[in-house]
Amino acid sequence: MDILQEAQFKKAHYNSRRHFLKNCMSGLGALSLSSLLGENILGDSPALHNSFSEGLLPKAKNVIFLHMAGAPSQLELFDYKPLLKQLDGKDCPQSLLEGKRFAFIQGTPKMLGPQSNFKQYGKSGAWVSDYLPHFSEVADDICFLKAVHTEEFNHAPAQFLMYTGSPRTGRPSMGSWTTYGLGSMNKDLPGFVVLVSRGGPSSGKRLWGSGFLPSVHQGVQCASTGEPISNLENPQGVDPHLRKKAIDAINKINELEYQESNDPEILTRISQYELAFRMQSSVPEVMDISVEPDYIKELYGIGDGTNAFANNCLLARRLVEKGVRFVQLYDRSWDHHGAGPGSGVGRGMQGSCNYVDKAMTGLIKDLKQRGLLDSTLLVWGGEFGRTPMMEARSGKGFAGRDHHGEAFTMWMTGAGIKRGYTHGETDEIGYHGLSGRVHVHDLQATILHQLGLDHEKLTYRFQGRDFRLTDVHGKVVKEILA
C-alpha cells in the first residue's frame, strides 16, 4: 500500500463525531481552497471585499516602501532649522529634557547644529540637504510629512509599530494585511516581496511575517544578487515534470488531510507548494536585471552591481510592473552614533545618503516615465527621528543625535498623493510637531486608503477579537490626498 492509498484508507475509516461536524463545513472549505489555488469565485480578495472603502476607487495598485533602518536624521535631510545652527555647542535647555525618555542622553547635552547645507528646490521650494543632490531634482514630485510621530524610541519596537501596528511581535505586517485584503495580481509571483541591503533591519524577518494571518500572506525575501530565493532550483536529477508529479501527490494528501481536520493552514500549504513550483520559472526572469538597458542601469546608479540598494530599487520597479502588490525595501546603516571615523551624524549620514540617493531618485523617475507612478504608492522613511541635541553619555559629548519619536520627516509620492507639497511643521529647532502631526497609525490608514481599503474594516478575528493594522487608532491624512 503506497502513501496515497494509506491516506485514503484512513479517511474512509474516520467516522468520529468530530469528523462529521467538520464535514459540515466542507462547502466553506471548498470555497477557501478554490480561493488559495487561484480559482476564487468571489473575486481576488481573501477578505471577500468587505474591507473596501465605500465609494472609493483605489488610487494605488502597488506599494513600494523604502525603509531606512536605524532612523535617519531629519535635521540633516529635510527639516531645515537655521536657529539650530546658531545654537550649536550651547547647553540644551532643561525644559527639553524634563519628563522625557531618551535612549542614551545623560546629564546636560550640547545642542547640535545641522551638519549639512540646505537649499530650496523646484516650484514648491522644498528644503533639501546637499547630502541628496540627485533627490533634489524630483522635489516637485514629493509630498513631505514633517511632523510624523511615534511613542517608541528604540529601534525594534519602533520598527514593529511602523510595519505591524504594535511594538510587540506577533502581529501581521503591512504587506501581509495588503495581500490579505486585496489578493495577488500575478498568480506566478508572491503578492508581498522583501528586499534587503546592508544587513536589513535590526528587528529581523519578523517585520515581514504574517502573524496570525494565514502564512500564505507572509513576505517572501529575495536576494538582489545570485540565486534570488534559496533552494529555488530543482535538485540534481529532478526535472520540472518529476517535480510537478511530486507536488501533485503531496497536495492530494494535503487535501485529504484538510477534509478531515479543516485546518486552514493546510490550504496555505497547498497554495505555497503550487506557488513555489510556478516561481521556479517566474522569479529568475523578473529578478534578472542584466537584461535592462545600460541607460536604465545608469539611471539607478547600478554601476558594477555591488550597490545592493540600487539593484533592489530596479527590482522593485520590475516587480510592481509584474503585478506584485507590496514591495518592501530595507536598507540598514542609518543609526549614526559616536564620533569615530565614518560615524557620527555628519560623516555617517553623508555616506548613507551617497548609497541611496541616485537609486531612489532613479526609481521615482523610472516609475514616472513608464506611467507607473500614478498607480504605485512610494513611501520613504525610518522608524523615528533624531534629537536636535547631541548625545551625552556619562557627560561625554557624541557627534551623534539620540533617538527621537516626537517629530520626524517621511515622504510619499504617486498614487493620488499631492506632489510638491509639505504637510506639517515642527518648532524652530525641529523638536516638537506644531501642526499637521501624523501618527504612525495615521500613515498606515492612509496607505490602506490609497489601496481602496478601509483600515477600520480590514480586520481578522483572532483569539476572540477583531484585530486590524491600525489597532484602535488611526485616521486618513486627507490633507495630502490629491
C-alpha positions, 0 to 999 in steps of 0.5 A: 500500500503506497502513501496515497492509498494509506491516506485514503484508507484512513479517511474512509475509516474516520467516522468520529463525531468530530469528523462529521461536524467538520464535514459540515463545513466542507462547502466553506472549505471548498470555497477557501481552497478554490480561493488559495489555488487561484480559482476564487469565485468571489473575486481576488480578495481573501477578505471577500471585499468587505474591507473596501472603502465605500465609494472609493476607487483605489488610487494605488495598485502597488506599494513600494516602501523604502525603509531606512533602518536605524532612523535617519536624521531629519535635521540633516535631510529635510527639516531645515532649522537655521536657529539650530545652527546658531545654537550649536555647542550651547547647553540644551535647555532643561525644559527639553529634557524634563519628563522625557525618555531618551535612549542614551542622553545623560546629564546636560547635552550640547545642542547640535547644529545641522551638519549639512547645507540646505537649499530650496528646490523646484516650484514648491521650494522644498528644503533639501540637504546637499547630502541628496543632490540627485533627490533634489531634482524630483522635489516637485514630485514629493509630498513631505510629512514633517511632523510624523510621530511615534511613542517608541524610541528604540529601534525594534519596537519602533520598527514593529509599530511602523510595519505591524501596528504594535511594538510587540511581535506577533502581529501581521505586517503591512504587506501581509494585511495588503495581500490579505485584503486585496489578493495577488495580481500575478498568480506566478509571483508572491503578492508581498516581496522583501528586499534587503541591503546592508544587513536589513533591519535590526528587528529581523524577518519578523517585520515581514511575517504574517502573524496570525494571518494565514502564512500564505500572506507572509513576505517572501525575501529575495536576494538582489544578487545570485540565486534570488530565493534559496533552494529555488532550483530543482535538485540534481536529477529532478526535472520540472515534470518529476517535480510537478508529479511530486507536488501533485501527490503531496497536495492530494494528501494535503487535501485529504488531510484538510477534509478531515481536520479543516485546518486552514493552514493546510490550504496555505500549504497547498497554495505555497507548494503550487506557488513555489513550483510556478516561481521556479520559472517566474522569479529568475526572469523578473529578478534578472536585471542584466537584461535592462538597458545600460541607460536604465542601469545608469539611471539607478546608479547600478554601476558594477552591481555591488550597490545592493540598494540600487539593484533592489530599487530596479527590482522593485520597479520590475516587480510592481510592473509584474503585478506584485502588490507590496514591495518592501525595501530595507536598507540598514546603516542609518543609526549614526552614533559616536564620533569615530571615523565614518560615524557620527551624524555628519560623516555617517549620514553623508555616506548613507545618503551617497548609497541611496540617493541616485537609486531612489531618485532613479526609481521615482523617475523610472516609475514616472516615465513608464506611467507607473507612478500614478498607480504605485504608492512610494513611501520613504522613511525610518522608524523615528527621528533624531534629537536636535541635541547631541548625545551625552553619555556619562557627560561625554559629548557624541557627534551623534543625535539620540533617538527621537519619536516626537517629530520626524520627516517621511515622504510619499509620492504617486498614487493620488498623493499631492506632489510638491507639497509639505504637510506639517511643521515642527518648532524652530529647532525641529523638536516638537510637531506644531501642526499637521502631526501624523501618527504612525497609525495615521500613515498606515490608514492612509496607505490602506486608503490609497489601496481602496481599503478601509483600515477600520474594516480590514480586520481578522478575528483572532483569539476572540477579537477583531484585530486590524493594522491600525489597532484602535487608532488611526485616521486618513491624512486627507490633507495630502490626498490629491 
